[in-house]
Amino acid sequence: MADQTHVLFVEDDDVIREATQLALERDGFVVTAMPDGLSGLEAFRADRPDIALLDVMVPGLDGVSLCRRIRDESTVPVIMLSARADSIDVVLGLEAGADDYVTKPFDGAVLVARIRAVLRRFGHAGGGDRTGTAAPEAGGVLSFGDLEIDTEGMEVRRGGQPVALTPTEMRLLLEFSSAPGTVLSRDKLLERVWDYGWGGDTRVVDVHVQRLRTKIGQDRIETVRGFGYKLKA
C-alpha cells in the first residue's frame, strides 16, 4: 500500500526530519519534508498528499494551527507528533481535526504501522482529497430522530441539512449506528475505528466523540460512565 502513498512531514528538528524521511522512504513512501508550518501549508496545497505528519511545535505556523488550516480545506488524514504523551498539545491537536497522534521519540516501525492503520480506515493509499471510508456492513438510510445516515452514499443529514464529517468521524458514527442503544467501550472503538491491535490512548476516542456530538447533536451520543458510549436509538 505504501508504494503510491505521498506523506507530508513537517518537523523542525533537522536530525529527526531527515532520519524519519529516510525511514519512511525505505518503506516505500514518497515523502515531502518541510521544516516549518508555513512551508508545510504551501507544500500541502501544491502536492495534495495522502497523509500529513505534523509536529506540534514547529515555527512560523505551529502544528495545531496547520492542522486546522488543512482541515478547513481537506479531509486528508492527519497524525500529530508530540514530545510528551501527557501534553495538552495532544488534545489540542485532536480537537483541531487530527485523526491520531504519535509520541516522540517514536520507533519507526510504530510510526509506519500508525500510518498504514489510518490509511486502511480511510480506504485508500493515494488521493489526499478522497473522503471515502470503510464501513460496517449496512444498507439504506438509518434514521435517529432528525439524524439520517446514508450508509451506502456515506452521507449524513441533520434536520434535512447535510453534515460534513471527516472519514474518522463517519466511521465512528457508523459503528454507533450499527448497534444503537448498545454501549461501546473506548477500547472496542479504538480497535474498530482506529484499527488498533494494541492498547491506545482513549483520549483519541473522547475527543472524536465530542467533535461528532457538535455536528450531530450533543445529546445524540450518551456517555455511560465507566463503560463507554452509546447512540440513543
C-alpha positions in Angstrom: 0.0 0.0 0.0 2.8 2.4 0.8 4.2 2.3 -2.8 2.0 5.1 -4.0 1.4 6.9 -0.7 2.6 10.6 -0.5 3.4 11.8 3.0 3.8 15.4 4.0 6.1 15.5 7.0 6.5 18.8 8.9 9.3 18.8 11.6 11.7 21.5 12.5 14.4 19.2 14.0 16.8 18.5 11.2 18.0 15.2 12.6 14.5 13.8 13.2 13.2 15.1 9.9 16.0 13.6 7.8 16.1 10.3 9.7 12.3 9.9 9.6 12.2 10.8 5.9 14.8 8.1 5.1 13.0 5.5 7.2 9.6 6.2 5.5 11.2 6.2 2.1 12.8 2.8 2.8 9.2 1.6 3.5 8.2 2.8 0.0 6.5 6.1 0.9 7.0 9.2 -1.1 7.9 12.0 1.4 7.8 15.7 1.2 9.6 17.0 4.4 9.3 20.6 5.5 10.9 22.5 8.4 8.1 24.8 9.4 4.3 25.2 9.3 4.1 27.9 6.6 6.2 25.8 4.1 4.2 22.8 5.1 1.0 24.5 4.2 2.4 25.6 0.9 3.5 22.0 0.2 0.1 20.6 1.2 -1.7 22.9 -1.2 0.8 22.2 -4.0 1.1 18.5 -3.7 -2.1 17.3 -2.1 -0.5 14.5 -0.1 -2.3 11.4 1.1 -1.5 11.9 4.7 0.2 14.6 6.8 2.5 14.1 9.8 2.7 17.3 11.8 5.0 18.0 14.7 3.1 20.1 17.3 6.0 22.6 17.9 7.2 23.9 14.6 8.0 27.6 13.9 6.0 30.0 11.7 2.7 28.2 11.9 2.5 25.6 14.7 1.3 22.1 14.1 -2.1 22.6 15.7 -2.8 25.7 13.6 -1.5 24.0 10.5 -3.9 21.1 11.2 -6.8 23.5 11.4 -5.8 25.1 8.1 -5.6 21.7 6.4 -8.9 20.5 7.9 -10.6 23.7 6.5 -9.6 22.5 3.0 -9.5 18.8 3.1 -10.4 15.5 4.9 -6.9 14.2 4.3 -5.8 12.1 7.4 -3.5 13.9 9.9 -1.3 12.4 12.5 0.2 14.8 15.1 3.6 14.2 16.6 4.1 15.3 20.2 7.1 15.2 22.5 5.0 14.4 25.6 2.2 11.9 26.0 0.5 14.0 28.7 0.8 17.3 26.9 -2.3 19.4 26.4 -1.0 19.7 22.9 -2.2 16.2 22.2 -5.8 17.1 23.0 -5.5 20.4 21.1 -4.2 18.6 18.0 -7.1 16.2 18.1 -9.6 19.0 18.7 -8.1 20.8 15.7 -9.1 17.8 13.5 -6.2 15.3 13.7 -7.1 11.7 13.4 -4.3 10.3 15.6 -1.1 11.1 17.3 2.3 9.5 18.0 4.6 10.4 20.9 8.2 11.3 20.4 10.7 9.7 20.5 8.9 7.1 18.3 10.0 3.8 16.8 10.0 3.9 13.0 8.0 0.7 12.8 5.3 2.1 15.1 5.0 5.2 13.0 4.7 3.2 9.8 2.1 0.9 11.5 0.1 4.0 12.6 0.2 5.5 9.0 -0.9 2.3 7.5 -3.7 1.9 10.0 -5.0 5.4 9.3 -4.9 4.8 5.5 -6.7 1.4 5.9 -9.6 3.0 7.6 -9.6 5.9 5.1 -9.8 3.2 2.4 -7.1 4.5 0.1 -3.3 4.7 -0.5 -3.5 7.7 -2.7 -5.6 10.8 -3.4 -5.5 13.1 -0.4 -8.9 14.7 -1.1 -10.9 11.5 -1.2 -13.5 11.2 1.5 -14.4 7.5 1.3 -14.1 5.3 4.3 -14.6 1.6 5.1 -17.8 0.9 6.9 -19.5 -1.8 8.8 -21.9 -3.8 6.7 -25.1 -1.9 6.3 -27.5 -0.7 3.7 -30.0 2.1 3.1 -30.7 5.1 5.3 -30.8 4.9 9.0 -32.8 7.4 11.0 -32.4 8.5 14.6 -34.7 11.4 15.3 -33.7 14.2 13.0 -30.5 12.4 12.1 -30.3 10.5 8.9 -27.3 8.3 7.9 -27.0 7.0 4.3 -24.7 4.1 4.9 -24.2 3.5 1.1 -23.8 7.0 0.0 -21.7 7.9 3.1 -23.8 11.0 3.7 -25.3 12.4 6.9 -28.1 14.8 7.3 -29.5 16.5 10.4 -32.8 18.2 10.1 -32.6 17.8 6.4 -29.3 19.6 6.2 -26.0 17.9 5.2 -23.4 17.3 7.9 -19.8 17.4 6.9 -17.8 14.6 8.7 -14.2 13.6 8.4 -13.7 9.9 7.5 -12.8 9.1 11.1 -15.9 10.8 12.4 -18.0 9.0 9.7 -16.6 5.6 10.7 -17.2 6.3 14.4 -20.8 7.2 13.6 -21.2 4.1 11.6 -20.0 2.0 14.5 -22.6 3.6 16.8 -25.4 3.3 14.3 -24.7 -0.3 13.6 -25.7 -1.1 17.2 -27.9 1.7 18.5 -28.5 1.6 22.2 -25.5 -0.7 22.7 -22.7 0.6 24.9 -19.4 0.5 23.0 -16.3 0.7 25.2 -13.4 3.1 24.4 -11.1 0.1 23.8 -13.6 -1.5 21.4 -13.9 1.8 19.5 -10.1 2.0 19.3 -10.0 -1.5 17.8 -12.8 -1.0 15.3 -12.4 2.6 14.3 -8.7 3.3 14.8 -7.6 -0.3 13.8 -5.5 -0.6 17.0 -4.4 -4.2 17.6 -2.7 -2.9 20.8 -3.6 -0.5 23.6 -4.2 3.1 22.7 -4.9 6.4 24.3 -8.6 6.7 25.0 -8.4 10.5 24.7 -8.4 9.9 21.0 -11.9 8.4 21.3 -13.2 11.0 23.8 -12.1 14.0 21.6 -13.6 12.5 18.4 -16.9 11.7 20.2 -17.0 15.3 21.4 -16.3 16.5 17.8 -19.0 14.2 16.5 -21.5 15.5 19.1 -21.0 19.1 18.0 -22.1 18.1 14.5 -25.0 15.6 15.1 -26.3 16.9 18.4 -24.8 16.9 21.9 -27.4 14.6 23.3 -27.4 12.0 20.5 -24.4 10.1 21.9 -24.7 9.2 25.5 -21.8 8.7 27.9 -22.2 5.6 30.1 -19.8 6.4 32.9 -17.2 3.7 33.5 -18.2 1.8 30.3 -18.2 3.9 27.2 -20.7 5.5 24.8 -23.9 4.6 23.0 -26.0 6.1 20.3 -29.5 6.9 21.5 -32.0 4.8 19.5 
